């Protein structure tokens, strides 16, 4: 049995960004900036959905937002995110990110412009694999210059519309 701790997600994103920067630059040179951005967006989206499905499979049941709130500790490890939680229930999870070391890291790497594709784009896509009944909304991000990110999750019953505000 291994005693090795899983790699912090912040470090994983740094390694991924280093690789995706090269992929982006090669694609931009050969096919143009739009193709490069679209390809990175599509690859990160696929990765996020797959990661969400892996998290769901590890739980062994269809997760709710209480499960999701517990999993957030992985993204906040090593003070990667500072959160202000407003509501944390099985059907509603609302919080603001007031500090984002992911954004700080991408800017320090010279990838501030790609940061939303590399990180923020994942947030809603993760839900598609984790539990497709989760409705995610966010109107602003630190990555794009806002003072905070406003994360709002609602669990819609299958076959019914999400609660108002979702």
Residue pairs with C-beta under 8 A, 6 or more apart in sequence:
6 74
8 77
8 78
8 80
9 74
9 75
9 77
9 80
10 77
10 78
10 80
10 101
10 102
10 105
13 102
13 105
13 118
13 119
14 105
14 109
16 118
17 105
17 106
17 109
17 111
17 114
17 118
18 109
20 40
20 43
20 44
20 114
20 118
21 109
21 111
21 114
23 36
23 39
23 40
23 43
24 36
24 37
24 39
24 40
24 114
25 36
27 35
27 36
27 39
27 40
28 35
28 36
37 114
37 117
40 114
40 117
40 118
41 117
41 121
44 117
44 118
44 121
44 122
44 125
45 121
45 122
45 125
47 122
48 121
48 122
48 123
48 125
48 126
48 128
48 129
49 125
49 126
49 128
49 129
50 129
51 122
51 126
51 129
52 125
52 126
52 127
52 128
52 129
52 130
52 131
53 129
53 130
54 129
55 63
55 71
55 126
55 129
55 130
56 62
56 63
56 129
56 130
56 131
59 67
62 131
62 133
63 71
63 130
63 131
64 90
64 91
64 131
64 155
65 88
65 89
65 90
65 91
65 92
65 93
65 134
65 153
65 155
66 88
66 89
66 90
68 93
68 130
68 131
68 134
68 153
69 85
69 88
69 93
72 83
75 81
76 82
76 83
78 101
79 99
79 101
80 100
80 101
80 102
81 97
81 99
81 100
81 101
81 102
82 97
82 98
82 99
83 95
83 96
83 97
83 98
84 95
84 96
84 98
84 148
85 94
85 95
86 94
86 95
86 96
87 93
87 94
88 94
88 95
90 155
91 154
91 155
91 163
92 153
92 154
92 155
92 163
93 151
93 152
93 153
94 151
94 152
94 153
95 151
96 148
96 149
96 150
96 151
97 142
97 148
97 149
97 151
98 147
98 148
99 142
100 141
100 142
100 143
100 149
102 115
102 119
102 143
103 112
103 115
103 119
103 141
103 142
103 143
106 112
106 114
106 115
106 118
106 119
106 143
107 115
111 118
112 143
115 143
116 141
116 143
116 144
119 143
120 138
120 141
120 143
120 144
120 149
123 136
123 138
123 151
124 136
124 138
127 134
127 135
127 136
127 153
131 155
133 155
133 156
133 157
133 158
134 153
134 154
134 155
134 156
135 153
135 154
135 155
135 156
135 162
135 166
136 151
136 152
136 153
137 152
137 154
137 165
137 166
138 149
138 150
138 151
138 152
139 150
140 146
140 148
140 149
140 150
141 149
142 148
142 149
143 149
152 165
152 166
154 162
154 163
154 165
154 166
156 162
156 163
156 166
